[in-house]
Amino acid sequence: MVSTMQTIFSLHKKGKNKYTVPQFGEKSFDPIPEHLCRSKLDLVDVSEVDVVRHYRKLSSLNFGVDNGMYPLGSCTMKYNPKINDAVASLVQFTGQHPATIEELSQGALQIMYELSQMLCAITGMKRFTLMPAAGAHGELTGVMIIKKYFEIKGERRNVILIPDSAHGTNPASVAMCGFTVKEIPSNSDGDVDIDALRAAMDENVAAMMLTCPNTLGLFDRNIITIAEILHTHGALFYCDGANLNAIVGKVRPADLGFDIMHVNLHKTFSTPHGGGGPGSGPIGVVETLSPFMPVPVIEKKDAQYYLEYNRPQSIGRVHSFYGNFLIMLRAYTYIRMLGASGLKQVAEHAVVNANYLRVKLQTHFNLPYKRICMHEFVINDEGMPGGITTNEIAKRLLDYGFHAPTVYFPLIVHGAIMVEPTETEHKETLDAFVDAMVAIKNEAHTNPEVLKAAPLTTPVRKVDAVLAARKPVLQWEE
Ligand SMILES: *Cc1c(COP(=O)(O)O)cnc(C)c1O
């Protein structure tokens, strides 16, 4: 399959590993006594240089944001400044055991405390917990908080409203927490259908979960009205703020009427991610919801930081220790490096880059929602020559040196291609992406067979997607 690669096993040759430990004075080291060896591992015999070259080659097989533009919509695959990794690699942090007593963890506690405060300043929320390990985990924590809020109020509300454009994790988190999902349609502009929302409101509705900006990359123009409708009925307004890139430093979700939200540190606040981790999905809440936050919370008294567990209304613990600390360090460094004005520029450049691409591409590709976008926009394969589909466009982009955009999401756009360039790409790179997309469209006319066979230049060529999902081959067999 990976024709350009040998496995480490094929490099094996008995006696190749000549690694020796020098003698210490007169004494030579005994081999490990037989009774301490738990099992005989079937390890390969290779030299150090074989190992280094093997893993160096492996590391170049995947496409990453350090290889090229990665316009994966709704994932905010921005370039992550290396200083964030440098800070997260400091042995003062990596060497600290998470069970270290508070007196000896003041630095780590201070960073978490200050990061929470920064997130409060950015979002307008009163309090943040950094415990959830990902966006979806944050959602679940948030929904647990919503549940607890109504439980303590003595209200039985079992419905949460979610627009049809939502990320799949939203209904999943809601269902996991025992609520019923009610879907609210979008109108032809891509905003929430206000009449449908009004019709859905009753005393069973606990909350609405809205992605802001939504997954079409649009800012819902009725957001204040939506907040009013929910609050009039005693319901809460949850913001899926996984992608805050378009509004960070520009508008605070709490000012729009949101009561609770999660943000993905591994999207907006810079952490290399993909393949399911690592991540951090902090939850922020307004004052009324703060008693329900998970324990422990980090408090500060007389210049000392400490962990507070005595919170009788808390939903409890949602993660071992305090969450994914190294991700927090990257976000902390990122925010401190940019400052308030830098963060504002992130949003401005992200939005300008997305709109630049949108305008350039809309003359060649169908744009279902013809509006100014935020950090991303959605085109599709409608009208592509030769029956070429989104999947084929996406695969071919790899041959041009670009990762594919997000495809077939959101579900409300047929054959969706969701493009998010982020703020970290130059105009030259954006232009090259447009050229690649236009070249692919021309190939659809002139050479559709190439598109059907693509990608042609990657270590692994086109795979049978259904077979790969149903019967994944996870083990190398000669
Ligand atoms: C990425 C994303 C999520 C989920 O975040 P994970 O960290 O992958 O669990 C939720 N909602 C939206 C809108 C997202 O883009």
The ligand as a Tripos MOL2 file, in Angstrom:
@<TRIPOS>MOLECULE
LIG
   15    15     1     0     0
SMALL
NO_CHARGES

@<TRIPOS>ATOM
      1 C1        -15.0410   21.3540   16.1050 C.3       1 LIG1
      2 C2        -16.4030   21.6830   16.5010 C.ar      1 LIG1
      3 C3        -17.0170   21.0490   17.6020 C.ar      1 LIG1
      4 C4        -16.4000   19.8810   18.3480 C.3       1 LIG1
      5 O1        -15.1340   20.0860   18.8590 O.3       1 LIG1
      6 P1        -14.1920   18.8430   19.2140 P.3       1 LIG1
      7 O2        -13.0460   19.4270   19.9410 O.co2     1 LIG1
      8 O3        -13.8170   18.2230   17.9090 O.co2     1 LIG1
      9 O4        -14.9720   17.8890   20.0630 O.co2     1 LIG1
     10 C5        -18.2660   21.4820   17.9650 C.ar      1 LIG1
     11 N1        -18.9080   22.4370   17.2870 N.ar      1 LIG1
     12 C6        -18.3670   23.0530   16.2250 C.ar      1 LIG1
     13 C7        -19.1280   24.1310   15.5140 C.3       1 LIG1
     14 C8        -17.1010   22.6900   15.7830 C.ar      1 LIG1
     15 O5        -16.5650   23.2830   14.7150 O.3       1 LIG1
@<TRIPOS>BOND
     1     1     2 1
     2     2     3 ar
     3     2    14 ar
     4     3     4 1
     5     3    10 ar
     6     4     5 1
     7     5     6 1
     8     6     7 2
     9     6     8 1
    10     6     9 1
    11    10    11 ar
    12    11    12 ar
    13    12    13 1
    14    12    14 ar
    15    14    15 1
@<TRIPOS>SUBSTRUCTURE
     1 LIG1         1 GROUP 0 **** ****
